Amino acid sequence: MQQQGVRPNEATFSALINAFAKTNLPDKANEVFQLMQQQGVRPNEATFSALINAFAKTNLPDKANEVFQLMQQQGVRPDKVTFNTLINAFSQAKQPDKANELFQLMQQQ
C-alpha cells in the first residue's frame, strides 16, 4: 500500500487491528496500534475499541483496561460498544466489581 504512494489512515489501521482481534492475536493488534501512532495517525473510537476487544477476547481484561485509560488520556470518548466490551471482559474474568464500576462510569457519560 505504502509502496504505491497510499498512506494508511485510521480506518485502515482499525481494520487490521480488528482482523488480529478476530484471530485472537492481541500482540499483533498492539504492534499495529504502535505503528499507527509512530506514523502519526491518530487513533479514533473504532481503533481503540478494536484493540480493547483484542485483549478482552483473549482474557486479558487488565490490558484492555490499560487501552481504555489511554483512550481517555488521548481525549477519545468511549462509546457503548467500548464499555460493553470492557464490561464483558471483566465479567468473564470473574471480576464483577470492576464490571459494575465500568457500568456506573458508562451511566455518568
DRENSEDO-618297 format. One record per atom (N, C-alpha, C, O): x, y, z; atom name; residue in one letter; residue number from 1. Coordinates in nm, 3 decimals, decimal comma, padded with zeros to 5 digits. Layout:
NODE     east    north       up  atome  residu  num
NODE        X        Y        Z     CA       A  NUM
...
END
This chain:
NODE     east    north       up  atome  residu  num
NODE   00,082  -00,119   00,000      N       M    1
NODE   00,000   00,000   00,000     CA       M    1
NODE   00,087   00,126   00,000      C       M    1
NODE   00,070   00,215  -00,083      O       M    1
NODE   00,181   00,131   00,095      N       Q    2
NODE   00,267   00,249   00,102     CA       Q    2
NODE   00,363   00,254  -00,016      C       Q    2
NODE   00,402   00,363  -00,059      O       Q    2
NODE   00,400   00,138  -00,068      N       Q    3
NODE   00,489   00,135  -00,183     CA       Q    3
NODE   00,424   00,199  -00,305      C       Q    3
NODE   00,493   00,242  -00,397      O       Q    3
NODE   00,293   00,206  -00,304      N       Q    4
NODE   00,222   00,263  -00,416     CA       Q    4
NODE   00,180   00,407  -00,389      C       Q    4
NODE   00,101   00,465  -00,464      O       Q    4
NODE   00,235   00,464  -00,281      N       G    5
NODE   00,208   00,603  -00,250     CA       G    5
NODE   00,080   00,628  -00,173      C       G    5
NODE   00,039   00,743  -00,158      O       G    5
NODE   00,018   00,523  -00,125      N       V    6
NODE  -00,106   00,537  -00,049     CA       V    6
NODE  -00,073   00,517   00,099      C       V    6
NODE  -00,021   00,412   00,139      O       V    6
NODE  -00,103   00,618   00,178      N       R    7
NODE  -00,077   00,609   00,322     CA       R    7
NODE  -00,199   00,555   00,393      C       R    7
NODE  -00,311   00,597   00,366      O       R    7
NODE  -00,178   00,460   00,484      N       P    8
NODE  -00,291   00,409   00,561     CA       P    8
NODE  -00,346   00,517   00,655      C       P    8
NODE  -00,272   00,600   00,706      O       P    8
NODE  -00,477   00,514   00,676      N       N    9
NODE  -00,539   00,609   00,767     CA       N    9
NODE  -00,596   00,532   00,886      C       N    9
NODE  -00,572   00,412   00,902      O       N    9
NODE  -00,674   00,602   00,971      N       E   10
NODE  -00,727   00,536   01,090     CA       E   10
NODE  -00,819   00,419   01,055      C       E   10
NODE  -00,823   00,320   01,127      O       E   10
NODE  -00,892   00,429   00,946      N       A   11
NODE  -00,981   00,319   00,905     CA       A   11
NODE  -00,900   00,196   00,864      C       A   11
NODE  -00,937   00,083   00,896      O       A   11
NODE  -00,791   00,218   00,793      N       T   12
NODE  -00,706   00,108   00,751     CA       T   12
NODE  -00,645   00,037   00,871      C       T   12
NODE  -00,650  -00,085   00,882      O       T   12
NODE  -00,588   00,116   00,962      N       F   13
NODE  -00,527   00,058   01,081     CA       F   13
NODE  -00,633  -00,011   01,168      C       F   13
NODE  -00,607  -00,118   01,222      O       F   13
NODE  -00,749   00,049   01,182      N       S   14
NODE  -00,856  -00,010   01,263     CA       S   14
NODE  -00,898  -00,145   01,206      C       S   14
NODE  -00,922  -00,239   01,282      O       S   14
NODE  -00,908  -00,154   01,075      N       A   15
NODE  -00,947  -00,280   01,011     CA       A   15
NODE  -00,844  -00,389   01,037      C       A   15
NODE  -00,879  -00,504   01,062      O       A   15
NODE  -00,718  -00,353   01,032      N       L   16
NODE  -00,611  -00,450   01,056     CA       L   16
NODE  -00,609  -00,494   01,203      C       L   16
NODE  -00,593  -00,612   01,233      O       L   16
NODE  -00,626  -00,398   01,293      N       I   17
NODE  -00,632  -00,431   01,437     CA       I   17
NODE  -00,752  -00,522   01,462      C       I   17
NODE  -00,741  -00,619   01,537      O       I   17
NODE  -00,864  -00,492   01,401      N       N   18
NODE  -00,984  -00,575   01,415     CA       N   18
NODE  -00,960  -00,717   01,362      C       N   18
NODE  -01,007  -00,814   01,422      O       N   18
NODE  -00,889  -00,729   01,252      N       A   19
NODE  -00,859  -00,861   01,196     CA       A   19
NODE  -00,776  -00,943   01,294      C       A   19
NODE  -00,802  -01,062   01,314      O       A   19
NODE  -00,676  -00,880   01,355      N       F   20
NODE  -00,594  -00,952   01,454     CA       F   20
NODE  -00,676  -00,985   01,578      C       F   20
NODE  -00,654  -01,089   01,641      O       F   20
NODE  -00,768  -00,898   01,615      N       A   21
NODE  -00,855  -00,926   01,730     CA       A   21
NODE  -00,941  -01,049   01,702      C       A   21
NODE  -00,958  -01,135   01,788      O       A   21
NODE  -00,995  -01,058   01,581      N       K   22
NODE  -01,082  -01,171   01,545     CA       K   22
NODE  -01,006  -01,303   01,541      C       K   22
NODE  -01,066  -01,409   01,558      O       K   22
NODE  -00,876  -01,297   01,519      N       T   23
NODE  -00,796  -01,419   01,514     CA       T   23
NODE  -00,717  -01,442   01,643      C       T   23
NODE  -00,621  -01,519   01,647      O       T   23
NODE  -00,760  -01,373   01,749      N       N   24
NODE  -00,700  -01,391   01,883     CA       N   24
NODE  -00,550  -01,366   01,886      C       N   24
NODE  -00,474  -01,442   01,946      O       N   24
NODE  -00,508  -01,259   01,821      N       L   25
NODE  -00,367  -01,220   01,818     CA       L   25
NODE  -00,353  -01,077   01,874      C       L   25
NODE  -00,324  -00,984   01,799      O       L   25
NODE  -00,372  -01,061   02,006      N       P   26
NODE  -00,368  -00,927   02,063     CA       P   26
NODE  -00,232  -00,859   02,053      C       P   26
NODE  -00,225  -00,737   02,041      O       P   26
NODE  -00,124  -00,937   02,058      N       D   27
NODE   00,008  -00,876   02,046     CA       D   27
NODE   00,030  -00,815   01,908      C       D   27
NODE   00,088  -00,708   01,895      O       D   27
NODE  -00,018  -00,885   01,806      N       K   28
NODE  -00,009  -00,831   01,669     CA       K   28
NODE  -00,096  -00,706   01,655      C       K   28
NODE  -00,056  -00,608   01,592      O       K   28
NODE  -00,215  -00,711   01,714      N       A   29
NODE  -00,303  -00,593   01,711     CA       A   29
NODE  -00,235  -00,475   01,777      C       A   29
NODE  -00,243  -00,362   01,727      O       A   29
NODE  -00,168  -00,501   01,889      N       N   30
NODE  -00,097  -00,394   01,959     CA       N   30
NODE   00,021  -00,341   01,878      C       N   30
NODE   00,049  -00,221   01,880      O       N   30
NODE   00,090  -00,429   01,807      N       E   31
NODE   00,200  -00,385   01,720     CA       E   31
NODE   00,149  -00,289   01,613      C       E   31
NODE   00,211  -00,187   01,585      O       E   31
NODE   00,036  -00,321   01,554      N       V   32
NODE  -00,025  -00,234   01,452     CA       V   32
NODE  -00,062  -00,100   01,514      C       V   32
NODE  -00,042   00,005   01,454      O       V   32
NODE  -00,118  -00,105   01,634      N       F   33
NODE  -00,155   00,017   01,705     CA       F   33
NODE  -00,032   00,105   01,729      C       F   33
NODE  -00,037   00,226   01,709      O       F   33
NODE   00,077   00,044   01,772      N       Q   34
NODE   00,200   00,120   01,795     CA       Q   34
NODE   00,253   00,180   01,665      C       Q   34
NODE   00,297   00,295   01,662      O       Q   34
NODE   00,250   00,102   01,558      N       L   35
NODE   00,294   00,151   01,427     CA       L   35
NODE   00,209   00,269   01,382      C       L   35
NODE   00,260   00,367   01,327      O       L   35
NODE   00,081   00,258   01,405      N       M   36
NODE  -00,012   00,365   01,370     CA       M   36
NODE   00,030   00,496   01,436      C       M   36
NODE   00,036   00,600   01,371      O       M   36
NODE   00,057   00,488   01,564      N       Q   37
NODE   00,096   00,609   01,637     CA       Q   37
NODE   00,232   00,660   01,592      C       Q   37
NODE   00,254   00,781   01,585      O       Q   37
NODE   00,324   00,569   01,563      N       Q   38
NODE   00,457   00,610   01,515     CA       Q   38
NODE   00,445   00,684   01,382      C       Q   38
NODE   00,524   00,775   01,354      O       Q   38
NODE   00,349   00,647   01,302      N       Q   39
NODE   00,330   00,711   01,172     CA       Q   39
NODE   00,245   00,837   01,181      C       Q   39
NODE   00,214   00,899   01,079      O       Q   39
NODE   00,209   00,875   01,303      N       G   40
NODE   00,137   00,999   01,322     CA       G   40
NODE  -00,012   00,994   01,291      C       G   40
NODE  -00,076   01,097   01,273      O       G   40
NODE  -00,067   00,873   01,284      N       V   41
NODE  -00,210   00,858   01,259     CA       V   41
NODE  -00,279   00,849   01,394      C       V   41
NODE  -00,248   00,761   01,475      O       V   41
NODE  -00,371   00,939   01,417      N       R   42
NODE  -00,440   00,945   01,546     CA       R   42
NODE  -00,549   00,838   01,554      C       R   42
NODE  -00,638   00,833   01,469      O       R   42
NODE  -00,543   00,752   01,657      N       P   43
NODE  -00,648   00,651   01,671     CA       P   43
NODE  -00,781   00,714   01,705      C       P   43
NODE  -00,788   00,813   01,779      O       P   43
NODE  -00,887   00,656   01,652      N       N   44
NODE  -01,022   00,705   01,682     CA       N   44
NODE  -01,093   00,604   01,771      C       N   44
NODE  -01,033   00,506   01,818      O       N   44
NODE  -01,220   00,627   01,794      N       E   45
NODE  -01,302   00,542   01,879     CA       E   45
NODE  -01,301   00,396   01,831      C       E   45
NODE  -01,290   00,304   01,912      O       E   45
NODE  -01,313   00,376   01,701      N       A   46
NODE  -01,316   00,240   01,645     CA       A   46
NODE  -01,182   00,170   01,664      C       A   46
NODE  -01,178   00,050   01,691      O       A   46
NODE  -01,073   00,244   01,652      N       T   47
NODE  -00,940   00,187   01,669     CA       T   47
NODE  -00,922   00,137   01,812      C       T   47
NODE  -00,881   00,024   01,836      O       T   47
NODE  -00,953   00,225   01,907      N       F   48
NODE  -00,939   00,186   02,047     CA       F   48
NODE  -01,031   00,069   02,081      C       F   48
NODE  -00,990  -00,023   02,151      O       F   48
NODE  -01,153   00,072   02,033      N       S   49
NODE  -01,247  -00,037   02,062     CA       S   49
NODE  -01,197  -00,170   02,006      C       S   49
NODE  -01,213  -00,274   02,069      O       S   49
NODE  -01,138  -00,167   01,888      N       A   50
NODE  -01,085  -00,289   01,828     CA       A   50
NODE  -00,970  -00,345   01,911      C       A   50
NODE  -00,960  -00,466   01,931      O       A   50
NODE  -00,883  -00,258   01,959      N       L   51
NODE  -00,770  -00,304   02,040     CA       L   51
NODE  -00,817  -00,354   02,176      C       L   51
NODE  -00,767  -00,454   02,227      O       L   51
NODE  -00,913  -00,285   02,235      N       I   52
NODE  -00,971  -00,330   02,361     CA       I   52
NODE  -01,032  -00,469   02,341      C       I   52
NODE  -01,015  -00,557   02,425      O       I   52
NODE  -01,103  -00,487   02,231      N       N   53
NODE  -01,163  -00,616   02,201     CA       N   53
NODE  -01,057  -00,726   02,185      C       N   53
NODE  -01,078  -00,840   02,228      O       N   53
NODE  -00,945  -00,692   02,124      N       A   54
NODE  -00,837  -00,791   02,106     CA       A   54
NODE  -00,791  -00,846   02,240      C       A   54
NODE  -00,770  -00,967   02,255      O       A   54
NODE  -00,774  -00,759   02,338      N       F   55
NODE  -00,731  -00,804   02,470     CA       F   55
NODE  -00,846  -00,870   02,546      C       F   55
NODE  -00,824  -00,968   02,617      O       F   55
NODE  -00,965  -00,819   02,530      N       A   56
NODE  -01,081  -00,875   02,601     CA       A   56
NODE  -01,109  -01,019   02,556      C       A   56
NODE  -01,136  -01,105   02,639      O       A   56
NODE  -01,101  -01,043   02,426      N       K   57
NODE  -01,130  -01,176   02,373     CA       K   57
NODE  -01,030  -01,282   02,418      C       K   57
NODE  -01,062  -01,401   02,418      O       K   57
NODE  -00,913  -01,240   02,456      N       T   58
NODE  -00,809  -01,335   02,496     CA       T   58
NODE  -00,789  -01,335   02,648      C       T   58
NODE  -00,683  -01,372   02,698      O       T   58
NODE  -00,894  -01,293   02,718      N       N   59
NODE  -00,897  -01,295   02,864     CA       N   59
NODE  -00,785  -01,212   02,927      C       N   59
NODE  -00,720  -01,255   03,022      O       N   59
NODE  -00,764  -01,095   02,873      N       L   60
NODE  -00,665  -01,000   02,925     CA       L   60
NODE  -00,735  -00,869   02,960      C       L   60
NODE  -00,707  -00,765   02,899      O       L   60
NODE  -00,828  -00,873   03,057      N       P   61
NODE  -00,906  -00,752   03,086     CA       P   61
NODE  -00,822  -00,636   03,139      C       P   61
NODE  -00,856  -00,520   03,114      O       P   61
NODE  -00,715  -00,665   03,209      N       D   62
NODE  -00,632  -00,556   03,260     CA       D   62
NODE  -00,562  -00,482   03,146      C       D   62
NODE  -00,549  -00,360   03,150      O       D   62
NODE  -00,517  -00,557   03,045      N       K   63
NODE  -00,456  -00,492   02,928     CA       K   63
NODE  -00,562  -00,411   02,852      C       K   63
NODE  -00,535  -00,301   02,804      O       K   63
NODE  -00,683  -00,467   02,843      N       A   64
NODE  -00,793  -00,394   02,778     CA       A   64
NODE  -00,821  -00,265   02,852      C       A   64
NODE  -00,846  -00,161   02,791      O       A   64
NODE  -00,816  -00,271   02,985      N       N   65
NODE  -00,841  -00,152   03,066     CA       N   65
NODE  -00,729  -00,049   03,049      C       N   65
NODE  -00,755   00,072   03,052      O       N   65
NODE  -00,606  -00,095   03,031      N       E   66
NODE  -00,494  -00,002   03,005     CA       E   66
NODE  -00,520   00,076   02,876      C       E   66
NODE  -00,495   00,197   02,869      O       E   66
NODE  -00,569   00,008   02,774      N       V   67
NODE  -00,602   00,074   02,647     CA       V   67
NODE  -00,716   00,173   02,668      C       V   67
NODE  -00,715   00,282   02,611      O       V   67
NODE  -00,814   00,134   02,749      N       F   68
NODE  -00,926   00,222   02,781     CA       F   68
NODE  -00,875   00,350   02,849      C       F   68
NODE  -00,921   00,460   02,817      O       F   68
NODE  -00,782   00,336   02,941      N       Q   69
NODE  -00,725   00,453   03,009     CA       Q   69
NODE  -00,650   00,542   02,909      C       Q   69
NODE  -00,661   00,664   02,914      O       Q   69
NODE  -00,573   00,480   02,820      N       L   70
NODE  -00,501   00,555   02,718     CA       L   70
NODE  -00,599   00,629   02,627      C       L   70
NODE  -00,575   00,744   02,588      O       L   70
NODE  -00,707   00,564   02,594      N       M   71
NODE  -00,811   00,625   02,511     CA       M   71
NODE  -00,860   00,754   02,574      C       M   71
NODE  -00,871   00,857   02,507      O       M   71
NODE  -00,889   00,748   02,701      N       Q   72
NODE  -00,938   00,866   02,771     CA       Q   72
NODE  -00,830   00,973   02,782      C       Q   72
NODE  -00,859   01,092   02,769      O       Q   72
NODE  -00,706   00,932   02,805      N       Q   73
NODE  -00,595   01,028   02,814     CA       Q   73
NODE  -00,576   01,103   02,683      C       Q   73
NODE  -00,539   01,221   02,681      O       Q   73
NODE  -00,603   01,034   02,572      N       Q   74
NODE  -00,586   01,097   02,441     CA       Q   74
NODE  -00,710   01,174   02,396      C       Q   74
NODE  -00,717   01,224   02,284      O       Q   74
NODE  -00,809   01,182   02,485      N       G   75
NODE  -00,928   01,262   02,457     CA       G   75
NODE  -01,029   01,198   02,364      C       G   75
NODE  -01,113   01,267   02,306      O       G   75
NODE  -01,021   01,067   02,349      N       V   76
NODE  -01,117   00,996   02,265     CA       V   76
NODE  -01,226   00,942   02,357      C       V   76
NODE  -01,198   00,868   02,452      O       V   76
NODE  -01,348   00,980   02,329      N       R   77
NODE  -01,460   00,943   02,415     CA       R   77
NODE  -01,508   00,800   02,383      C       R   77
NODE  -01,538   00,769   02,267      O       R   77
NODE  -01,514   00,715   02,484      N       P   78
NODE  -01,562   00,578   02,460     CA       P   78
NODE  -01,713   00,577   02,432      C       P   78
NODE  -01,788   00,660   02,484      O       P   78
NODE  -01,754   00,483   02,349      N       D   79
NODE  -01,897   00,468   02,320     CA       D   79
NODE  -01,950   00,344   02,393      C       D   79
NODE  -01,878   00,281   02,470      O       D   79
NODE  -02,074   00,311   02,368      N       K   80
NODE  -02,136   00,197   02,435     CA       K   80
NODE  -02,069   00,066   02,398      C       K   80
NODE  -02,061  -00,025   02,480      O       K   80
NODE  -02,021   00,055   02,275      N       V   81
NODE  -01,952  -00,066   02,232     CA       V   81
NODE  -01,826  -00,085   02,315      C       V   81
NODE  -01,797  -00,196   02,361      O       V   81
NODE  -01,752   00,022   02,334      N       T   82
NODE  -01,630   00,016   02,414     CA       T   82
NODE  -01,661  -00,029   02,556      C       T   82
NODE  -01,597  -00,120   02,608      O       T   82
NODE  -01,759   00,035   02,617      N       F   83
NODE  -01,795  -00,001   02,754     CA       F   83
NODE  -01,844  -00,145   02,762      C       F   83
NODE  -01,803  -00,219   02,851      O       F   83
NODE  -01,930  -00,186   02,671      N       N   84
NODE  -01,982  -00,323   02,674     CA       N   84
NODE  -01,872  -00,426   02,658      C       N   84
NODE  -01,874  -00,531   02,723      O       N   84
NODE  -01,776  -00,397   02,573      N       T   85
NODE  -01,663  -00,489   02,554     CA       T   85
NODE  -01,585  -00,504   02,685      C       T   85
NODE  -01,549  -00,615   02,724      O       T   85
NODE  -01,559  -00,392   02,751      N       L   86
NODE  -01,485  -00,398   02,878     CA       L   86
NODE  -01,566  -00,465   02,988      C       L   86
NODE  -01,512  -00,545   03,065      O       L   86
NODE  -01,693  -00,434   02,996      N       I   87
NODE  -01,778  -00,495   03,097     CA       I   87
NODE  -01,780  -00,647   03,079      C       I   87
NODE  -01,768  -00,722   03,176      O       I   87
NODE  -01,794  -00,692   02,955      N       N   88
NODE  -01,792  -00,836   02,927     CA       N   88
NODE  -01,657  -00,898   02,964      C       N   88
NODE  -01,652  -01,008   03,018      O       N   88
NODE  -01,549  -00,827   02,933      N       A   89
NODE  -01,416  -00,879   02,965     CA       A   89
NODE  -01,400  -00,903   03,114      C       A   89
NODE  -01,350  -01,007   03,156      O       A   89
NODE  -01,441  -00,806   03,194      N       F   90
NODE  -01,427  -00,822   03,338     CA       F   90
NODE  -01,527  -00,924   03,394      C       F   90
NODE  -01,497  -00,992   03,492      O       F   90
NODE  -01,642  -00,934   03,334      N       S   91
NODE  -01,739  -01,035   03,378     CA       S   91
NODE  -01,685  -01,175   03,352      C       S   91
NODE  -01,693  -01,262   03,439      O       S   91
NODE  -01,630  -01,198   03,234      N       Q   92
NODE  -01,574  -01,328   03,200     CA       Q   92
NODE  -01,453  -01,362   03,286      C       Q   92
NODE  -01,424  -01,479   03,311      O       Q   92
NODE  -01,381  -01,259   03,331      N       A   93
NODE  -01,264  -01,281   03,416     CA       A   93
NODE  -01,304  -01,293   03,564      C       A   93
NODE  -01,219  -01,297   03,653      O       A   93
NODE  -01,435  -01,299   03,586      N       K   94
NODE  -01,489  -01,314   03,722     CA       K   94
NODE  -01,447  -01,198   03,813      C       K   94
NODE  -01,405  -01,217   03,928      O       K   94
NODE  -01,459  -01,076   03,756      N       Q   95
NODE  -01,431  -00,953   03,830     CA       Q   95
NODE  -01,556  -00,863   03,822      C       Q   95
NODE  -01,553  -00,758   03,760      O       Q   95
NODE  -01,665  -00,907   03,888      N       P   96
NODE  -01,789  -00,832   03,877     CA       P   96
NODE  -01,782  -00,691   03,934      C       P   96
NODE  -01,853  -00,602   03,888      O       P   96
NODE  -01,698  -00,669   04,034      N       D   97
NODE  -01,687  -00,534   04,090     CA       D   97
NODE  -01,632  -00,436   03,987      C       D   97
NODE  -01,680  -00,323   03,976      O       D   97
NODE  -01,533  -00,480   03,912      N       K   98
NODE  -01,476  -00,393   03,807     CA       K   98
NODE  -01,578  -00,372   03,695      C       K   98
NODE  -01,590  -00,262   03,640      O       K   98
NODE  -01,650  -00,478   03,661      N       A   99
NODE  -01,754  -00,465   03,558     CA       A   99
NODE  -01,860  -00,364   03,601      C       A   99
NODE  -01,904  -00,282   03,521      O       A   99
NODE  -01,901  -00,371   03,726      N       N  100
NODE  -02,001  -00,277   03,778     CA       N  100
NODE  -01,947  -00,134   03,782      C       N  100
NODE  -02,019  -00,039   03,752      O       N  100
NODE  -01,821  -00,120   03,818      N       E  101
NODE  -01,758   00,013   03,818     CA       E  101
NODE  -01,763   00,076   03,679      C       E  101
NODE  -01,793   00,195   03,665      O       E  101
NODE  -01,735  -00,003   03,578      N       L  102
NODE  -01,741   00,046   03,440     CA       L  102
NODE  -01,884   00,079   03,399      C       L  102
NODE  -01,908   00,177   03,329      O       L  102
NODE  -01,978  -00,002   03,444      N       F  103
NODE  -02,118   00,024   03,415     CA       F  103
NODE  -02,161   00,159   03,476      C       F  103
NODE  -02,231   00,238   03,412      O       F  103
NODE  -02,118   00,183   03,598      N       Q  104
NODE  -02,151   00,310   03,663     CA       Q  104
NODE  -02,088   00,428   03,588      C       Q  104
NODE  -02,151   00,532   03,571      O       Q  104
NODE  -01,964   00,410   03,544      N       L  105
NODE  -01,896   00,515   03,468     CA       L  105
NODE  -01,969   00,541   03,336      C       L  105
NODE  -01,983   00,655   03,293      O       L  105
NODE  -02,014   00,435   03,272      N       M  106
NODE  -02,086   00,450   03,146     CA       M  106
NODE  -02,214   00,530   03,165      C       M  106
NODE  -02,249   00,612   03,080      O       M  106
NODE  -02,283   00,507   03,274      N       Q  107
NODE  -02,407   00,581   03,301     CA       Q  107
NODE  -02,382   00,731   03,326      C       Q  107
NODE  -02,469   00,814   03,303      O       Q  107
NODE  -02,264   00,763   03,374      N       Q  108
NODE  -02,230   00,904   03,401     CA       Q  108
NODE  -02,198   00,980   03,274      C       Q  108
NODE  -02,205   01,103   03,272      O       Q  108
NODE  -02,163   00,909   03,170      N       Q  109
NODE  -02,120   00,976   03,047     CA       Q  109
NODE  -02,231   00,997   02,949      C       Q  109
NODE  -02,209   01,053   02,841      O       Q  109
END
